[in-house]
């Protein structure tokens, strides 16, 4: 498995998603199997509570995941069905760690950032 990372900082609207989709489309046409994962630094669990004025529209995936509009571009460009797990946010990671801590998965150890 190989990865291509497209990054460009936190500025919205500069085309990172379209570039990632385009690269994926080229690779797919070369016969490679392609998927997409978007990693966002937001503390939000998902995009459902984003302000559309700040971040644009929310895209709803087939499994009900409310995600950034870029995932809609990925689905259309790559002709794939993505799932909520294709979108990672800092909030999801924090939630997972806190849930594990509450269950006792860390056996009483201090959990730090």
C-alpha positions as CSV (number, residue, x, y, z in Angstrom):
1,X,0.0,0.0,0.0
2,X,1.3,3.4,-0.9
3,X,0.1,6.9,0.2
4,X,0.1,10.3,-1.4
5,X,-0.4,13.1,1.0
6,X,-1.8,16.4,-0.2
7,X,-1.3,19.3,2.2
8,X,-1.5,23.0,2.0
9,X,-2.3,24.4,5.4
10,X,-5.6,25.3,6.9
11,X,-6.7,27.9,4.2
12,X,-10.0,26.9,2.7
13,X,-10.7,27.1,-1.0
14,X,-7.2,26.8,-2.5
15,X,-7.9,23.6,-4.3
16,X,-6.4,20.9,-2.1
17,X,-9.4,18.7,-2.4
18,X,-9.7,19.1,-6.2
19,X,-6.0,18.4,-6.6
20,X,-6.3,15.2,-4.4
21,X,-9.3,14.1,-6.4
22,X,-7.5,14.7,-9.7
23,X,-4.4,12.8,-8.7
24,X,-6.7,9.9,-7.6
25,X,-8.5,10.0,-10.9
26,X,-5.2,9.8,-12.9
27,X,-4.0,6.9,-10.7
28,X,-7.3,5.1,-11.1
29,X,-7.1,5.4,-14.9
30,X,-3.6,3.9,-14.7
31,X,-5.3,0.8,-13.2
32,X,-4.5,1.4,-9.5
33,X,-7.1,0.9,-6.7
34,X,-7.7,4.3,-5.1
35,X,-9.5,5.6,-2.1
36,X,-9.4,8.9,-0.2
37,X,-9.1,9.8,3.5
38,X,-9.5,13.4,4.6
39,X,-7.8,14.4,7.9
40,X,-9.0,17.7,9.5
41,X,-7.7,19.4,12.6
42,X,-11.1,20.4,13.8
43,X,-12.2,19.5,17.4
44,X,-15.7,18.9,15.9
45,X,-16.6,15.2,15.7
46,X,-18.0,15.7,12.2
47,X,-19.0,18.6,9.8
48,X,-22.6,18.5,10.8
49,X,-22.3,21.5,13.2
50,X,-20.0,23.6,10.9
51,X,-21.2,27.0,9.9
52,X,-21.9,26.9,6.1
53,X,-20.7,30.5,6.0
54,X,-17.4,29.6,7.4
55,X,-16.7,26.2,5.8
56,X,-19.2,25.6,3.0
57,X,-21.9,23.0,2.7
58,X,-21.9,19.7,4.5
59,X,-21.9,16.6,2.4
60,X,-23.8,13.5,3.7
61,X,-22.4,10.1,2.8
62,X,-24.4,7.0,2.2
63,X,-23.8,5.8,5.7
64,X,-25.1,9.1,7.1
65,X,-21.7,10.6,7.9
66,X,-21.7,14.4,7.8
67,X,-18.5,15.4,6.2
68,X,-16.6,18.2,4.5
69,X,-17.7,18.9,0.9
70,X,-14.3,17.6,-0.3
71,X,-15.5,14.0,0.3
72,X,-18.3,14.6,-2.1
73,X,-15.7,15.6,-4.7
74,X,-13.7,12.5,-4.0
75,X,-16.7,10.3,-4.5
76,X,-17.6,12.0,-7.8
77,X,-14.1,12.2,-9.2
78,X,-13.1,8.6,-8.2
79,X,-16.5,7.0,-8.7
80,X,-16.3,5.4,-5.2
81,X,-18.5,5.2,-2.2
82,X,-16.8,6.7,0.9
83,X,-17.8,6.2,4.5
84,X,-17.6,8.2,7.7
85,X,-14.3,6.5,8.5
86,X,-12.8,8.2,5.4
87,X,-13.0,11.4,7.4
88,X,-10.8,11.8,10.4
89,X,-11.0,14.8,12.8
90,X,-9.1,15.7,15.9
91,X,-12.5,15.5,17.7
92,X,-13.0,11.9,16.6
93,X,-9.6,11.0,17.9
94,X,-10.1,12.7,21.2
95,X,-13.6,11.1,21.6
96,X,-12.1,7.7,21.0
97,X,-9.3,8.2,23.5
98,X,-11.7,9.5,26.1
99,X,-14.1,6.6,25.6
100,X,-11.2,4.1,26.0
101,X,-10.1,5.9,29.2
102,X,-13.6,5.8,30.6
103,X,-13.8,2.0,29.9
104,X,-10.5,1.5,31.7
105,X,-8.6,0.5,28.6
106,X,-5.5,2.4,29.9
107,X,-5.5,0.5,33.2
108,X,-5.4,3.6,35.4
109,X,-2.5,5.2,33.6
110,X,-2.4,9.0,33.0
111,X,-3.5,9.9,29.5
112,X,-1.8,13.1,28.2
113,X,-1.7,15.1,25.0
